[in-house]
């Protein structure tokens, strides 16, 4: 099977990186302004409360960053052979059961970690992922409050290329931890998306300590920095969506980590169903196969028939 091309024809890597930096730091300024109740830059309106006829700072921030990213990519690359999809535009663009007719697809989440944004924890992110025929090729994860911008490239000639930048453009390599034994691994988990099945699964895995954090992008960044080692998503009443997972997956895998279903299957994007359901495991890599095997065996007892 031929390797996927790195980028669509006519799109220069360095030009794209420069534009992504500009858009990412602009998005950071927009989000931080809304988070602080300040006047946002780039001509976006101040947030209005529901009482004032608006939808509050979260919706205002979502919509502003969504427009900033879509307009920016569209204007910078008007002839690029790709389609743009964001969480905010999905209802208008998608038909259930039908993938978008696009070999190249940008999947954007202008604000991942809405609850944390609203609560002021600072643990929110922006995700941009370029997907080719269902698999991520490029991932960008921005953590505005930490001033961290993560890039990850996957594809022909670019396996394993991941790095972090600050606003000054300095690059830093990922620093995945050296922990190997399961009982030493640090789990990074959501504060709110936990149920009894997940608690049973964690007990069965017999991991080390657990830390809580908002945003999938933030969780994966903590793995990339070596602060934690794995994240588990176990869908219940709801499941994460393509825009939650695509960019963090690309960056983590490019850094040498792993991201898959508990049965080892890769995540597929633009499948006609934006839900990323099942038991998904993101890890720093060395213990990934053992984690998946134990999780699959445990789920067969915890919830027989659960689709991994």
VOPA-84509 format. One record per residue (C-alpha): residue in one letter; x, y, z. Coordinates in nm, 4 decimals, decimal comma. Layout:
# residues N
<a; <X; Y; Z>>;
...
# end
This chain:
# residues 308
<x; <0,0000; 0,0000; 0,0000>>;
<x; <0,1466; 0,3366; -0,1014>>;
<x; <0,2306; 0,5807; 0,1747>>;
<x; <0,0004; 0,8777; 0,2128>>;
<x; <0,1356; 1,2039; 0,0709>>;
<x; <0,2486; 1,4475; 0,3349>>;
<x; <0,0314; 1,7367; 0,2117>>;
<x; <-0,2085; 1,8117; -0,0731>>;
<x; <-0,0499; 1,9133; -0,4013>>;
<x; <0,0607; 2,2763; -0,4053>>;
<x; <0,0666; 2,3220; -0,0265>>;
<x; <0,4137; 2,4060; 0,1050>>;
<x; <0,5024; 2,2689; 0,4467>>;
<x; <0,6832; 2,5791; 0,5729>>;
<x; <0,4108; 2,8128; 0,4516>>;
<x; <0,1475; 2,5972; 0,6191>>;
<x; <0,3393; 2,5875; 0,9478>>;
<x; <0,3774; 2,9648; 0,9467>>;
<x; <0,0057; 3,0120; 0,8893>>;
<x; <-0,0859; 2,7600; 1,1584>>;
<x; <0,1347; 2,9461; 1,4062>>;
<x; <-0,0337; 3,2745; 1,3214>>;
<x; <-0,3806; 3,1256; 1,3527>>;
<x; <-0,3011; 2,9391; 1,6737>>;
<x; <-0,1600; 3,2362; 1,8630>>;
<x; <-0,4423; 3,4535; 1,7326>>;
<x; <-0,6888; 3,1964; 1,8672>>;
<x; <-0,5063; 3,2034; 2,2008>>;
<x; <-0,5473; 3,5813; 2,2227>>;
<x; <-0,9162; 3,5573; 2,1375>>;
<x; <-0,9885; 3,2874; 2,3938>>;
<x; <-0,7897; 3,4483; 2,6720>>;
<x; <-0,9707; 3,7774; 2,6152>>;
<x; <-1,3120; 3,6119; 2,6397>>;
<x; <-1,2013; 3,4095; 2,9433>>;
<x; <-1,1054; 3,7304; 3,1214>>;
<x; <-1,4032; 3,9369; 3,0123>>;
<x; <-1,1833; 4,1652; 2,8028>>;
<x; <-1,2356; 4,3123; 2,4583>>;
<x; <-1,1337; 4,0407; 2,2100>>;
<x; <-0,8846; 4,1210; 1,9314>>;
<x; <-0,9274; 4,0970; 1,5540>>;
<x; <-1,2603; 4,2791; 1,5563>>;
<x; <-1,4659; 4,0146; 1,7349>>;
<x; <-1,7494; 4,1420; 1,9563>>;
<x; <-1,7453; 4,1338; 2,3322>>;
<x; <-1,9445; 3,8531; 2,4921>>;
<x; <-2,3033; 3,9249; 2,5858>>;
<x; <-2,4807; 3,7522; 2,8701>>;
<x; <-2,8031; 3,5625; 2,8130>>;
<x; <-2,9836; 3,8475; 2,9880>>;
<x; <-2,8427; 4,0860; 2,7281>>;
<x; <-2,9681; 3,8740; 2,4410>>;
<x; <-2,6445; 3,6839; 2,3832>>;
<x; <-2,5298; 3,3317; 2,4583>>;
<x; <-2,2496; 3,4003; 2,7042>>;
<x; <-1,8703; 3,3927; 2,6823>>;
<x; <-1,8363; 3,0255; 2,5885>>;
<x; <-2,0535; 3,0506; 2,2794>>;
<x; <-1,8997; 3,3829; 2,1840>>;
<x; <-1,5483; 3,2405; 2,2167>>;
<x; <-1,6393; 2,9215; 2,0262>>;
<x; <-1,7897; 3,1156; 1,7382>>;
<x; <-1,5117; 3,3747; 1,7218>>;
<x; <-1,2295; 3,1188; 1,7118>>;
<x; <-1,4254; 2,9052; 1,4672>>;
<x; <-1,4562; 3,1997; 1,2295>>;
<x; <-1,0916; 3,2994; 1,2832>>;
<x; <-0,9661; 2,9514; 1,1894>>;
<x; <-1,1999; 2,8868; 0,8974>>;
<x; <-1,1425; 3,2292; 0,7418>>;
<x; <-0,7695; 3,2086; 0,8014>>;
<x; <-0,7206; 2,8724; 0,6350>>;
<x; <-0,9575; 2,9612; 0,3534>>;
<x; <-0,7863; 3,2901; 0,2742>>;
<x; <-0,4313; 3,1582; 0,3080>>;
<x; <-0,4900; 2,8523; 0,0876>>;
<x; <-0,7788; 2,9328; -0,1482>>;
<x; <-0,6807; 2,6661; -0,4022>>;
<x; <-0,5924; 2,3860; -0,1592>>;
<x; <-0,7675; 2,0576; -0,2280>>;
<x; <-0,9079; 2,0103; 0,1198>>;
<x; <-1,2367; 2,0519; 0,3034>>;
<x; <-1,2790; 2,2321; 0,6353>>;
<x; <-1,4953; 2,0785; 0,9098>>;
<x; <-1,5340; 2,2153; 1,2600>>;
<x; <-1,7432; 2,1238; 1,5602>>;
<x; <-1,9390; 2,4462; 1,5103>>;
<x; <-2,0220; 2,3760; 1,1455>>;
<x; <-2,0802; 2,0008; 1,1718>>;
<x; <-2,4601; 2,0166; 1,1933>>;
<x; <-2,4769; 2,2044; 0,8642>>;
<x; <-2,2089; 2,0002; 0,6849>>;
<x; <-2,2715; 1,6414; 0,7889>>;
<x; <-2,5371; 1,3865; 0,7013>>;
<x; <-2,5605; 1,0861; 0,9339>>;
<x; <-2,3979; 0,7780; 0,7852>>;
<x; <-2,2304; 0,9655; 0,5004>>;
<x; <-1,8615; 1,0620; 0,5077>>;
<x; <-1,7715; 1,3945; 0,3548>>;
<x; <-1,6485; 1,3562; -0,0023>>;
<x; <-1,2954; 1,4719; 0,0732>>;
<x; <-0,9626; 1,2904; 0,0585>>;
<x; <-0,8106; 1,5726; 0,2627>>;
<x; <-1,0087; 1,7081; 0,5559>>;
<x; <-0,9333; 1,9605; 0,8284>>;
<x; <-1,1101; 1,8685; 1,1533>>;
<x; <-1,1190; 2,1627; 1,3934>>;
<x; <-1,2286; 2,2113; 1,7524>>;
<x; <-1,2160; 2,5828; 1,8340>>;
<x; <-1,2649; 2,5205; 2,2072>>;
<x; <-1,1998; 2,1791; 2,3616>>;
<x; <-1,2752; 2,1829; 2,7326>>;
<x; <-1,5750; 2,4138; 2,7462>>;
<x; <-1,6527; 2,3396; 3,1105>>;
<x; <-1,2980; 2,4212; 3,2163>>;
<x; <-1,3045; 2,7403; 3,0105>>;
<x; <-1,6230; 2,8440; 3,1886>>;
<x; <-1,4943; 2,7475; 3,5331>>;
<x; <-1,1664; 2,9297; 3,4860>>;
<x; <-0,9336; 2,6326; 3,5374>>;
<x; <-0,7329; 2,7275; 3,2276>>;
<x; <-0,7425; 2,3650; 3,1089>>;
<x; <-0,8885; 2,4195; 2,7637>>;
<x; <-0,7391; 2,3764; 2,4169>>;
<x; <-0,7759; 2,4347; 2,0441>>;
<x; <-0,7427; 2,1359; 1,8082>>;
<x; <-0,6593; 2,1365; 1,4372>>;
<x; <-0,6050; 1,8097; 1,2514>>;
<x; <-0,5434; 1,7432; 0,8842>>;
<x; <-0,6775; 1,3986; 0,7933>>;
<x; <-0,6083; 1,2032; 0,4735>>;
<x; <-0,8552; 0,9261; 0,3855>>;
<x; <-0,9530; 0,8662; 0,7456>>;
<x; <-0,6115; 0,8880; 0,9105>>;
<x; <-0,4470; 1,1933; 1,0706>>;
<x; <-0,1408; 1,3357; 0,8972>>;
<x; <-0,0902; 1,6578; 1,0916>>;
<x; <-0,2102; 1,7559; 1,4389>>;
<x; <-0,1940; 2,0896; 1,6178>>;
<x; <-0,2882; 2,1273; 1,9850>>;
<x; <-0,2839; 2,4750; 2,1380>>;
<x; <-0,2968; 2,5294; 2,5147>>;
<x; <-0,3592; 2,9055; 2,5434>>;
<x; <-0,3098; 2,9480; 2,9171>>;
<x; <0,0182; 2,7537; 2,9167>>;
<x; <0,1406; 2,9256; 2,5981>>;
<x; <0,2113; 2,5837; 2,4466>>;
<x; <0,1687; 2,4962; 2,0803>>;
<x; <0,2152; 2,1284; 1,9918>>;
<x; <0,2722; 1,9977; 1,6391>>;
<x; <0,2753; 1,6377; 1,5222>>;
<x; <0,3401; 1,5082; 1,1677>>;
<x; <0,2533; 1,1593; 1,0470>>;
<x; <0,2889; 1,0313; 0,6943>>;
<x; <0,5460; 0,9759; 0,4229>>;
<x; <0,8926; 1,0716; 0,5418>>;
<x; <0,7660; 1,2381; 0,8594>>;
<x; <0,7070; 0,9547; 1,1055>>;
<x; <0,7714; 1,0566; 1,4605>>;
<x; <0,8143; 1,4298; 1,4117>>;
<x; <0,6565; 1,6127; 1,7040>>;
<x; <0,7518; 1,9193; 1,9005>>;
<x; <0,6269; 2,1981; 2,1243>>;
<x; <0,6714; 2,5698; 2,0589>>;
<x; <0,6287; 2,8756; 2,2753>>;
<x; <0,5114; 3,2110; 2,1451>>;
<x; <0,8710; 3,3097; 2,0732>>;
<x; <0,9094; 3,0169; 1,8355>>;
<x; <1,1476; 2,8144; 2,0518>>;
<x; <1,1117; 2,4401; 1,9978>>;
<x; <1,1099; 2,1742; 2,2663>>;
<x; <1,1072; 1,7967; 2,2162>>;
<x; <0,8450; 1,5743; 2,3800>>;
<x; <0,9616; 1,4180; 2,7063>>;
<x; <0,7609; 1,0968; 2,7437>>;
<x; <0,8163; 0,9330; 3,0811>>;
<x; <1,0383; 0,6325; 3,1422>>;
<x; <0,7793; 0,4527; 3,3547>>;
<x; <0,7088; 0,0981; 3,2371>>;
<x; <0,5360; -0,1114; 3,5059>>;
<x; <0,1586; -0,0758; 3,5036>>;
<x; <0,1438; -0,0116; 3,8770>>;
<x; <0,3767; 0,2867; 3,8266>>;
<x; <0,1854; 0,4478; 3,5383>>;
<x; <0,0097; 0,7784; 3,5982>>;
<x; <-0,3415; 0,8063; 3,4560>>;
<x; <-0,4726; 1,1455; 3,3488>>;
<x; <-0,8515; 1,1437; 3,3720>>;
<x; <-1,1496; 1,3721; 3,3312>>;
<x; <-1,3036; 1,5322; 3,6348>>;
<x; <-1,6595; 1,4837; 3,5157>>;
<x; <-1,6779; 1,2050; 3,2522>>;
<x; <-1,6494; 0,9101; 3,4927>>;
<x; <-1,8946; 0,6342; 3,5751>>;
<x; <-1,8981; 0,3048; 3,7629>>;
<x; <-1,7767; 0,1056; 3,4620>>;
<x; <-1,4694; 0,3252; 3,4281>>;
<x; <-1,3963; 0,2937; 3,7986>>;
<x; <-1,4183; -0,0862; 3,7650>>;
<x; <-1,1885; -0,0789; 3,4629>>;
<x; <-0,9298; 0,1301; 3,6442>>;
<x; <-0,9418; -0,1044; 3,9416>>;
<x; <-0,8796; -0,3991; 3,7094>>;
<x; <-0,5821; -0,2304; 3,5441>>;
<x; <-0,4157; -0,1682; 3,8818>>;
<x; <-0,2400; 0,1482; 3,7727>>;
<x; <-0,0443; 0,3928; 3,9815>>;
<x; <-0,1808; 0,7306; 4,0805>>;
<x; <-0,4434; 0,9346; 3,8949>>;
<x; <-0,4479; 1,3038; 3,8127>>;
<x; <-0,7464; 1,4996; 3,6792>>;
<x; <-0,7419; 1,7457; 3,3923>>;
<x; <-0,9778; 1,9046; 3,1415>>;
<x; <-0,9578; 1,8843; 2,7603>>;
<x; <-0,8341; 1,5833; 2,5658>>;
<x; <-0,5623; 1,8051; 2,4203>>;
<x; <-0,4509; 1,8996; 2,7689>>;
<x; <-0,4462; 1,5359; 2,8796>>;
<x; <-0,2348; 1,4286; 2,5838>>;
<x; <0,0007; 1,7229; 2,6389>>;
<x; <0,0547; 1,6016; 2,9952>>;
<x; <0,1617; 1,2641; 2,8497>>;
<x; <0,3921; 1,4419; 2,6049>>;
<x; <0,5547; 1,6315; 2,8923>>;
<x; <0,6011; 1,3095; 3,0911>>;
<x; <0,3710; 1,4181; 3,3727>>;
<x; <0,1303; 1,1297; 3,3038>>;
<x; <0,1377; 0,8135; 3,0965>>;
<x; <-0,2094; 0,7281; 2,9747>>;
<x; <-0,5636; 0,8470; 2,9183>>;
<x; <-0,8694; 0,6237; 2,8760>>;
<x; <-1,1955; 0,7225; 2,7114>>;
<x; <-1,4834; 0,4852; 2,7857>>;
<x; <-1,7985; 0,5950; 2,6084>>;
<x; <-2,1310; 0,5662; 2,7847>>;
<x; <-2,4310; 0,7904; 2,7244>>;
<x; <-2,2136; 0,9956; 2,4955>>;
<x; <-1,8839; 0,9509; 2,3157>>;
<x; <-1,6083; 1,1902; 2,2126>>;
<x; <-1,6183; 1,3133; 1,8566>>;
<x; <-1,3701; 1,3303; 1,5690>>;
<x; <-1,2684; 1,6845; 1,6647>>;
<x; <-1,1890; 1,5770; 2,0216>>;
<x; <-0,9446; 1,3056; 1,9208>>;
<x; <-0,7872; 1,3683; 1,5779>>;
<x; <-0,5325; 1,6381; 1,6667>>;
<x; <-0,4242; 1,4879; 2,0029>>;
<x; <-0,3862; 1,1470; 1,8385>>;
<x; <-0,1649; 1,2849; 1,5619>>;
<x; <0,0662; 1,4646; 1,8027>>;
<x; <0,0944; 1,1726; 2,0460>>;
<x; <0,1635; 0,9134; 1,7785>>;
<x; <0,4146; 1,1399; 1,6057>>;
<x; <0,5970; 1,1712; 1,9384>>;
<x; <0,6283; 0,7932; 1,9660>>;
<x; <0,3211; 0,7300; 2,1790>>;
<x; <0,0175; 0,5187; 2,0961>>;
<x; <-0,3546; 0,5871; 2,0549>>;
<x; <-0,6012; 0,3097; 1,9696>>;
<x; <-0,9101; 0,1149; 2,0645>>;
<x; <-0,8561; -0,1427; 2,3377>>;
<x; <-0,8657; -0,4157; 2,0720>>;
<x; <-0,5780; -0,2462; 1,8901>>;
<x; <-0,7783; -0,0876; 1,6097>>;
<x; <-0,6777; 0,2565; 1,4908>>;
<x; <-0,9262; 0,5402; 1,5128>>;
<x; <-1,0904; 0,6244; 1,1787>>;
<x; <-1,2079; 0,9763; 1,0993>>;
<x; <-1,4734; 1,0984; 0,8546>>;
<x; <-1,6394; 0,7568; 0,8624>>;
<x; <-1,9960; 0,8848; 0,8460>>;
<x; <-2,0239; 0,8728; 1,2265>>;
<x; <-1,8334; 1,1453; 1,4117>>;
<x; <-1,8592; 0,9578; 1,7421>>;
<x; <-1,5382; 0,7913; 1,8585>>;
<x; <-1,7129; 0,5279; 2,0668>>;
<x; <-1,5656; 0,2376; 2,2579>>;
<x; <-1,2712; 0,1986; 2,4929>>;
<x; <-0,9956; 0,4245; 2,3628>>;
<x; <-0,6488; 0,4268; 2,5146>>;
<x; <-0,3829; 0,6927; 2,4623>>;
<x; <-0,0448; 0,6165; 2,6148>>;
<x; <0,3255; 0,6956; 2,6091>>;
<x; <0,3746; 0,3665; 2,4262>>;
<x; <0,5866; 0,0999; 2,5988>>;
<x; <0,3013; -0,0626; 2,7916>>;
<x; <0,0310; 0,0030; 2,5329>>;
<x; <-0,0184; -0,3575; 2,4189>>;
<x; <-0,0463; -0,4812; 2,7774>>;
<x; <-0,2842; -0,1996; 2,8683>>;
<x; <-0,5074; -0,2837; 2,5730>>;
<x; <-0,5094; -0,6565; 2,6490>>;
<x; <-0,5971; -0,6021; 3,0145>>;
<x; <-0,8629; -0,3436; 2,9318>>;
<x; <-1,0265; -0,5683; 2,6715>>;
<x; <-1,0346; -0,8615; 2,9140>>;
<x; <-1,1725; -0,6462; 3,1933>>;
<x; <-1,4475; -0,4953; 2,9770>>;
<x; <-1,5616; -0,8437; 2,8733>>;
<x; <-1,6516; -0,8970; 3,2392>>;
<x; <-1,7572; -0,5440; 3,3342>>;
<x; <-1,9895; -0,4919; 3,0356>>;
<x; <-2,0267; -0,8071; 2,8208>>;
<x; <-2,1002; -0,7145; 2,4610>>;
<x; <-1,9448; -0,3686; 2,4912>>;
<x; <-1,7994; -0,2726; 2,1531>>;
<x; <-1,4373; -0,1830; 2,2073>>;
# end
